[in-house]
């Protein structure tokens, strides 16, 4: 029969190890949530006095300013802004 004797220092080490592991797990979960809720940008037309969105931007939201400019030029939108959701 064998017995293991843990010192107070070893017990404290395992306690901190658990806290670090829990913190890493929480960080990973928050990172995954952040990636799944990415912002989408839409081209919005204000030249006609309303909030109509340029055609095609709802189906395929633009992710960059350049892509939004291409959509705006394609649909004849002279002024637009980025809407973050």
Buried (B, 14 or more C-beta within 10 A) or exposed (E): EEEEEEEEEEEEEEEEEEEEEEEEEEEEEEEEEEEEEEEBBBBBBEEEEEEEBBBEBEEEBBEEEEBBBEBBEEBEBEEBEEBEE
